[in-house]
Amino acid sequence: MQLKNNYVLCYCKRIRMEVSGSSRSLEIPLKRPKVSDIPDTGAATPEPAPPVFNRKLRKAAVGTGCDIRLRVSVAGHPKPVLTWYHNDDPVPPSEAQDPGGLWIRDCGTSDAGLYTCVATNDLGEASCSAVLAIMDLGEAAGGEEGSEECKGQWRWAKEQEAER
């Protein structure tokens, strides 16, 4: 591709053909040409915006010993910082937290409760909350990730979500 007069130009392939002793050149585009405006400043910088949740937390249920990820998606500029709370107590920052959510590994009954994610930047704050239910499956689950009990509980939680 080439930048010319604020437009993106696609290269073409030049082929030479001979028909009945005469030769001609023909340009065939490699792909359908795409033309788009490109600002003179280079990469466009996003407009400043307060945080907004594109994907909010959803209530969930999981068995003891299973893993679950509480997922969120947040937009805003500057990039919002996420803070997590469990029953109004701050969740200490850890590797389990990432821009897409919070992992809770080897769930126990103490992990049940209300989870809140607060997104903050210089222009404001947004929050969302959901309840996580933990069902004691007894010793059968054995705490193994991917056990049939964990998979069954995950299917149950997804079915409950689909019914809403």
FENRALIN-V522148 format. One record per residue. N is the residue number from 0. RES is the residue in three letters. PSI is psi in degrees with one decimal (* if undefined). OMEGA is omega in degrees with one decimal (NA if undefined). BURIAL is 1 if it has 9 or more other ideal C-beta (glycine too) atoms within 8 Angstrom, else 0. Layout:
((N & RES & PSI & OMEGA & BURIAL) (N & RES & PSI & OMEGA & BURIAL))
This chain:
((0 & MET & 157.7 & -177.2 & 0) (1 & GLN & 143.2 & 178.3 & 0) (2 & LEU & 124.0 & 179.3 & 0) (3 & LYS & 123.5 & 179.4 & 0) (4 & ASN & 44.7 & 177.4 & 0) (5 & ASN & 22.1 & 176.0 & 0) (6 & TYR & 149.9 & 175.4 & 1) (7 & VAL & 127.2 & 178.5 & 1) (8 & LEU & 139.1 & 177.9 & 1) (9 & CYS & 144.1 & 176.8 & 1) (10 & TYR & 153.8 & 177.1 & 0) (11 & CYS & 159.5 & 178.4 & 0) (12 & LYS & 128.6 & 179.9 & 0) (13 & ARG & 126.1 & 176.7 & 0) (14 & ILE & 150.1 & -179.6 & 0) (15 & ARG & 130.5 & -178.9 & 0) (16 & MET & 145.9 & 172.7 & 0) (17 & GLU & 121.9 & 178.8 & 0) (18 & VAL & 119.8 & 178.0 & 0) (19 & SER & 48.0 & 174.9 & 0) (20 & GLY & -11.9 & 177.8 & 0) (21 & SER & 145.9 & -179.7 & 0) (22 & SER & 146.5 & 179.2 & 0) (23 & ARG & 151.7 & 174.1 & 0) (24 & SER & 143.2 & -178.7 & 0) (25 & LEU & 132.9 & 176.9 & 0) (26 & GLU & 125.3 & 178.2 & 0) (27 & ILE & 124.1 & 178.8 & 0) (28 & PRO & 139.9 & 176.6 & 1) (29 & LEU & -39.7 & 177.0 & 0) (30 & LYS & 165.6 & 176.3 & 0) (31 & ARG & 128.2 & -176.9 & 0) (32 & PRO & 138.8 & 176.6 & 0) (33 & LYS & 130.9 & 178.9 & 0) (34 & VAL & 129.6 & 178.4 & 0) (35 & SER & 148.2 & 176.3 & 0) (36 & ASP & 139.3 & 174.2 & 0) (37 & ILE & 123.2 & -179.8 & 0) (38 & PRO & 149.8 & 179.8 & 0) (39 & ASP & -23.7 & -176.1 & 0) (40 & THR & -0.7 & -177.5 & 0) (41 & GLY & -131.3 & -179.0 & 0) (42 & ALA & 134.7 & 179.4 & 0) (43 & ALA & 135.5 & 176.5 & 0) (44 & THR & 135.4 & -178.8 & 0) (45 & PRO & 149.9 & 175.6 & 0) (46 & GLU & 141.4 & 175.0 & 0) (47 & PRO & 135.8 & -178.7 & 0) (48 & ALA & 142.9 & 176.1 & 1) (49 & PRO & 162.9 & 179.8 & 1) (50 & PRO & 143.8 & 173.3 & 1) (51 & VAL & 137.3 & -179.6 & 1) (52 & PHE & 119.0 & 172.1 & 1) (53 & ASN & -31.7 & 176.2 & 0) (54 & ARG & 119.3 & -179.5 & 0) (55 & LYS & 163.2 & 175.5 & 0) (56 & LEU & 148.2 & 176.8 & 1) (57 & ARG & 145.6 & 178.7 & 0) (58 & LYS & 150.2 & -177.1 & 0) (59 & ALA & 161.5 & 175.2 & 1) (60 & ALA & 139.8 & -178.5 & 1) (61 & VAL & 155.5 & 179.0 & 1) (62 & GLY & 158.1 & 177.6 & 1) (63 & THR & 144.5 & 179.2 & 1) (64 & GLY & -7.0 & -179.5 & 1) (65 & CYS & 163.3 & 175.3 & 1) (66 & ASP & 149.2 & 175.5 & 1) (67 & ILE & 148.7 & 175.9 & 1) (68 & ARG & 121.3 & 174.7 & 1) (69 & LEU & 112.6 & -170.6 & 1) (70 & ARG & 140.5 & 173.5 & 1) (71 & VAL & 161.8 & 171.6 & 1) (72 & SER & 126.7 & -174.5 & 0) (73 & VAL & 136.8 & 174.6 & 1) (74 & ALA & 157.4 & 177.7 & 0) (75 & GLY & 155.6 & 177.3 & 1) (76 & HIS & 125.0 & 1.9 & 1) (77 & PRO & 161.7 & -175.6 & 0) (78 & LYS & 125.6 & -178.9 & 0) (79 & PRO & 148.8 & 173.8 & 1) (80 & VAL & 133.0 & -179.6 & 0) (81 & LEU & 135.4 & 174.1 & 1) (82 & THR & 132.7 & -177.0 & 0) (83 & TRP & 145.4 & 177.4 & 1) (84 & TYR & 143.0 & 173.8 & 1) (85 & HIS & 114.6 & -176.1 & 1) (86 & ASN & 45.6 & 179.3 & 0) (87 & ASP & 2.1 & 175.3 & 0) (88 & ASP & 134.1 & 179.2 & 0) (89 & PRO & 137.9 & 174.1 & 0) (90 & VAL & 122.8 & -178.6 & 1) (91 & PRO & 138.5 & 178.3 & 0) (92 & PRO & 140.1 & -180.0 & 0) (93 & SER & 178.1 & 176.8 & 0) (94 & GLU & -17.8 & -179.6 & 0) (95 & ALA & -16.2 & 179.4 & 0) (96 & GLN & 135.7 & 174.8 & 1) (97 & ASP & 173.4 & -177.9 & 0) (98 & PRO & -18.9 & -178.0 & 0) (99 & GLY & -2.4 & 179.3 & 0) (100 & GLY & -164.0 & -177.7 & 1) (101 & LEU & 124.6 & 175.8 & 1) (102 & TRP & 135.0 & 172.0 & 1) (103 & ILE & 112.5 & -175.3 & 1) (104 & ARG & 147.2 & 175.0 & 0) (105 & ASP & 57.7 & -174.6 & 0) (106 & CYS & 137.1 & 173.0 & 1) (107 & GLY & 170.7 & -177.4 & 0) (108 & THR & -25.7 & 178.8 & 0) (109 & SER & -15.0 & 178.5 & 0) (110 & ASP & -10.4 & 179.7 & 1) (111 & ALA & 152.2 & 175.6 & 0) (112 & GLY & -164.0 & -177.7 & 0) (113 & LEU & 123.5 & 176.0 & 1) (114 & TYR & 135.8 & 179.5 & 1) (115 & THR & 136.1 & 174.6 & 1) (116 & CYS & 126.7 & 178.6 & 1) (117 & VAL & 123.3 & 178.2 & 1) (118 & ALA & 128.3 & -175.5 & 1) (119 & THR & 138.4 & 166.3 & 1) (120 & ASN & -174.4 & -175.9 & 1) (121 & ASP & -20.5 & -175.5 & 0) (122 & LEU & -5.2 & 178.2 & 0) (123 & GLY & -161.8 & -175.8 & 0) (124 & GLU & 148.8 & 175.3 & 1) (125 & ALA & 153.1 & 179.0 & 1) (126 & SER & 158.3 & 173.2 & 0) (127 & CYS & 154.2 & -176.6 & 1) (128 & SER & 156.3 & 175.1 & 1) (129 & ALA & 157.1 & -179.5 & 1) (130 & VAL & 137.0 & 172.6 & 0) (131 & LEU & 121.7 & 176.8 & 1) (132 & ALA & 135.5 & 177.9 & 1) (133 & ILE & 124.8 & 179.5 & 1) (134 & MET & 127.0 & -179.7 & 1) (135 & ASP & 112.2 & -179.0 & 0) (136 & LEU & 3.9 & -179.8 & 1) (137 & GLY & -161.9 & -177.7 & 0) (138 & GLU & -13.0 & -175.6 & 0) (139 & ALA & -36.2 & -177.4 & 0) (140 & ALA & -33.5 & 177.4 & 1) (141 & GLY & 8.8 & 177.4 & 0) (142 & GLY & 13.0 & -177.8 & 0) (143 & GLU & 126.8 & 176.4 & 0) (144 & GLU & 134.6 & 178.0 & 0) (145 & GLY & 7.1 & 178.2 & 0) (146 & SER & 160.2 & -178.2 & 1) (147 & GLU & -34.4 & 178.8 & 0) (148 & GLU & -42.4 & 178.8 & 1) (149 & CYS & -43.4 & 179.8 & 1) (150 & LYS & -39.9 & 178.5 & 1) (151 & GLY & -41.9 & 179.1 & 1) (152 & GLN & -37.1 & 178.6 & 1) (153 & TRP & -44.0 & 178.5 & 1) (154 & ARG & -42.9 & 179.6 & 0) (155 & TRP & -45.6 & -179.5 & 1) (156 & ALA & -40.4 & 178.9 & 1) (157 & LYS & -39.1 & 178.3 & 0) (158 & GLU & -41.0 & 177.7 & 0) (159 & GLN & -41.1 & 179.1 & 1) (160 & GLU & -40.0 & -178.3 & 1) (161 & ALA & -30.5 & -179.3 & 0) (162 & GLU & -21.0 & -178.4 & 0) (163 & ARG & * & NA & 0))
